[in-house]
Amino acid sequence: QVQLVESGGGLVQPGGSLRLSCATSRSIFSLYAMGWFRQAPGKQRELVAAISSDGGTNYADSVKGRFTISRDNAKNTVYLQMNSLKPEDQAVYSCNVDRGALGRYWGHGPQVTVSS
């Protein structure tokens, strides 16, 4: 059973910042791409950002320039730094391990609430 330990969600005002963290085992972290998805009520789950095992990144157009995904190899942790948050960023954010044809592992997701 793969564990994804997520943290960092919460309530923030529009324009504010939050940082999400997702830690997993070294055996998983070193092999696979990881990323963050989000799902707002009544909407489909969407990719927010992803980072490959060698550090290549990919972002949804809606978050480019505001969000940054990074990985700390020493801590087996992926971070999502979210700046200039907007109400439309409000969602449940889920960490994800992408094993390609082998499928994905999902975290349970911290809630991010953007409200004044």
HUPE-V552819 format. One record per pair of residues at least 4 apart in sequence whose C-alpha atoms are under 6 Angstrom apart, sorted by sequence separation. I is the first residue (numbers start at 1). J is the second residue. D is the distance in Angstrom with one decimal. If there is no record, write none. Layout:
I/J/D, I/J/D
This chain:
12/16/5.9, 26/30/5.8, 51/55/5.7, 52/56/5.1, 63/67/5.6, 72/76/5.9, 99/103/5.3, 51/56/5.4, 59/64/6.0, 72/77/5.3, 99/104/5.6, 39/45/4.3, 51/57/4.4, 71/77/5.7, 98/104/4.8, 38/45/5.5, 50/57/5.6, 71/78/4.3, 97/104/5.4, 38/46/5.5, 50/58/5.2, 70/78/5.7, 97/105/5.0, 37/46/5.4, 49/58/5.5, 70/79/5.3, 96/105/5.6, 37/47/4.4, 49/59/4.3, 69/79/5.6, 96/106/4.7, 8/19/5.6, 37/48/5.1, 48/59/5.8, 69/80/4.5, 95/106/5.9, 8/20/4.4, 36/48/5.5, 48/60/5.2, 68/80/5.7, 95/107/5.0, 7/20/5.7, 36/49/5.5, 68/81/5.1, 94/107/5.4, 7/21/5.2, 35/49/5.5, 67/81/5.5, 94/108/6.0, 6/21/5.4, 35/50/3.9, 67/82/4.5, 94/109/4.0, 6/22/4.4, 34/50/5.7, 35/51/6.0, 67/83/6.0, 93/109/4.8, 5/22/5.3, 34/51/5.5, 66/83/5.1, 92/109/5.7, 93/110/5.5, 5/23/5.0, 33/51/5.6, 92/110/5.7, 4/23/5.6, 33/52/4.0, 92/111/4.4, 4/24/5.0, 33/53/5.1, 3/24/5.9, 32/53/5.4, 91/112/5.5, 90/112/5.3, 90/113/4.9, 90/114/5.4, 87/114/4.9, 29/76/5.7, 26/76/5.7, 40/91/4.3, 24/76/5.9, 39/91/5.2, 23/76/5.7, 38/91/5.8, 39/92/5.4, 23/77/4.2, 38/92/5.4, 22/77/5.4, 38/93/4.2, 22/78/5.2, 37/93/5.6, 38/94/6.0, 21/78/5.8, 37/94/5.2, 21/79/4.6, 36/94/5.5, 20/79/5.5, 36/95/4.6, 20/80/5.0, 35/95/5.8, 36/96/5.9, 19/80/5.5, 35/96/5.1, 19/81/4.4, 34/96/5.5, 19/82/5.9, 34/97/4.5, 18/82/5.2, 34/98/5.8, 17/82/5.4, 33/98/5.3, 17/83/4.4, 32/99/5.8, 16/84/5.4, 15/84/4.1, 16/85/5.5, 15/85/4.8, 14/85/5.4, 14/86/5.1, 14/114/5.8, 9/110/4.9, 13/114/5.4, 9/111/5.3, 10/112/5.1, 11/113/4.6, 12/114/5.0, 13/115/5.0, 4/107/5.4, 9/112/5.0, 11/114/5.9, 13/116/4.9
